Amino acid sequence: MSDANTATIRIKNLRLRTFVGIKEEEINNRQDVVINVRLVYDADLAIRNNDIEAALNYRTITKNIIAHVEGNRFALLERMTREVLDLAMAPEAVLEAEAEIDKPHALRFSDSVSVALRANRYSS
């Protein structure tokens, strides 16, 4: 793998609504979440051959994240973040990924609270 052709793809500010939290109001009402995902993969073949089939399909990853987050309930932001990270790492081509999820207005006087997690295929 050439470091020069290691691509970073960022899915920025994916705005979804889901059930997240432990208070009765949070359990009964969907809330906004903002998801940011960073994906790293070896784009050498895609670049060399100008071939869509060799590129990472970030659209499919995004669709999977949307379906999962909107179709489930989460007590903890940490759990939701882990599950989004697992979806980001699912394609074998992904060498590393980071997921950060913001819960807007989770605290008074704060824009949001977020949790970020990272994973890679380099360590066992």
N, C-alpha and C positions, 0 to 999 in steps of 0.2 A: 504494500500500500504506500502510495506517495503522499506525504504530508501536504504537499501543494494541492492535491486534489481531494483532501478531506473536507467535505462540505458541512456547513452548519446551516440547518433550516430552523427558523423560528416561527412558531405559530403564536401570534401576538393578540392578546386581549380577546380571547374567545369568550363571549358573554352568554352564559347559560343560566337557567333557572332550575333549582332542585331543592330537595328537602335536606337540610343540614343543620344539625344542632341537637340539643337535649332538652331545651325548654319546650313547654306545650305549644307555644306560638310557633316555634321553629319546626316542630314535628308536624303541625297541621297546615303550614303555609310554605309554599315555595319561596326561595330566596335567590337573589342574584349571586352568582359567583363569576369571577373573571380568571380564566385559565391561560397561562403562558407555558409553552413547551419548547424546549430546545432539543433538536435531534442532530446527531453527528453520524455521518456515514462516509464510506469510501466511494466517492463519485468518479473515480478514475475512468471506469468503463463507460459511464454515461457521458462524460466529457469527451473522451477519445472518440467514441462512436456516434456522438450526438443522438443517443438512442433513449427514448422515453422508457422503454422496457428495462433498461439498466439503472434508471433513476429510482430513488426512494419515493414511494407513493404516499405523500403526506396527506393527500385528500382522504384516502381510506383510513389512515390513522385518525384524522380529525373526525370523520364520520363515526368511527368506533367510540371515540371519547364522548362525542355528543350523545349518542344513544345510551352509553353507560351512565353518564352523569345524570341525564334527564330521566332515565328509567329506573333509578335507584334512590334509596334513602341512606343518609349517612349521619351517624351520631357525631363523628369527629372529622374535622377538616384534614387531619393527618391521614385518616383511612382513605378518604376520597383522593387525596394527593398520591398515596401509594398505588391505588388502583389505576389512576390516570398514568402514572409513571410505568406501571406494568404494561399498559396498552401501548405506550410509546416505545417500549423496549421489545415488544412482541415480534416485529419483523427482524429476522436474523441479520439483515444488513445494517441495522442500527448498532453502532459501536458504543455510544453513550447517549444519555438523555437526562434532561432535568425537567421537572414539572413544578410549577409554582401556582398555587390557587389562592386568590384573594377573596375574602368574604367582606364586601363593602358594608360599612356602618356597623360592624360587629361590636365596636366599642364606642362609647360616647366620646366626642371630641377627636375621633380618629377617622381618616378616610377609609381604612380597611385593616384587616388582620390577614396575614398570609402565612402559608406553610410551603416550604420548598424542599424537595428531595431529589437526589441524584443517583444514577446507576450507570455502570459500564460493564463491558464484557472483558475488560483487561484483567481483573482480579477474580480469583475463585471464591 
